[in-house]
Amino acid sequence: EYLPGQGIEFHQDGPVYFPTAAVISLASDVVMEFRRGLEVDANRRSLVLRRGSLLLLSGDVYLYWFHGIQPELEKFTVADHCLNAPTGTQVIRERRVSLTFRRVRKTLKTKIRL
């Protein structure tokens, strides 16, 4: 659960969950940003995640792009690098619930018996 003003730091999900992560957004729309690198001027894209939408992260996006959500209190203004909404679109920030699904690789090969 994310309340207005709470964001998600830019991150990658890492090799433990490779090759796919799935995110279902509920209760509120939000803008997720993607950066190829963490530099401020890095190649950037964004998507408006509508309530009830499903986002699948895989392939190059999963491997090479960082993703995060800015901690806006009231609304997001869509920038020109958004892939699915016109520049200047206002996305009202409300309580958002995110269901994230990842498959964790088996990391322990040794069986432990108690």
N, C-alpha and C positions, 0 to 999 in steps of 0.2 A: 504494500500500500504506500502511495506517495501523495502527500498533501501539497497544496500550492506552496511554493518556496523551497520545496525539496527537489533536488536534481539527482542525477547519476553521473559521477565522474567519468571522464573518457577512459575507456578500457577496452581490452580484447578479452574474449572468454578463455583463450589459451588452449593448449594442446590436449588437456585432460578431457575436454568435451568434444573435441573434433570428431566429425566434420560439420555438424549442424546444431544450431540452437533455434528454438521456436518460441515466439513471444505472442501471447494473446493480451490485447489491451482492453480493459473494461472501465466503465464509469465515466471516462473523460478522454477527449482527444489530447494529443501531446505532439510536440515536434522532437523527433530524434535526429541528432546530428551525427554525421560520419566524417572522419578525417583520416587521410592516409598519412599518418605520422602525427606527432603531438605538437608540432610547431604551430604557432598562431596563423601563419600564412600557408599552412599545409593545404593540399587539395581537399576541398570540402564538398559535401553533399548533405541534404537533409530530406526527411520524409515526414509527412503528417501521418501519425498513427491514429486512425479513427477508432472510437470506442467500438469494440466488437471485432476489430481487425486482427489478422494473423500476420506476423512478420517472420520469415524464415531467413536466418543468416547462414550462408554456406559459401563455399568456393573462395574466390579472391576477397570478397567482403569479409568473410570470417577470418581469413588468414592475415590480411594486410591492412585492414581498416579498423580504426578505433571508433567506438560509438559511445554516446552519452546524451544526457538531457540537461539543459540549462535550468538553474533553480529559479525560474520566474514565479513571481507572486500572483499576477493577475492574468497576463496573456502573453502569448508569443506572437511576434510579427514574422511572417514567413519571408526569408531572404531569397535572393535571386538564384541560389544554388539548390532550391527545393525541387525535387523531381516529380511531385504529384500535387502541387497547389501553386496558384499564381503568386508572384511576388507581392508582398503587402497584405496578404490574407491574415486576418486576426484569428488566432486560436485561443479561446478562453481557457484559462487554467483552472481546473477543479480537482477534486480528489480523484486519483487514478489507481486502479488495481492492475497489476501486471502478473500474469501467470507465465513463468518461463520454464521451458522444458529442455533438458539437456540429457544426453546419454553419457554416463560416466564410464570411461574405459576401465577395465579390470586392471588394477595397479599392483596387486599383491599376488605373486605366483606361488608363494609358499603357503601350505595349509597349516593353520595353527590349531592345535587341539588342546583343550583344557581339561 
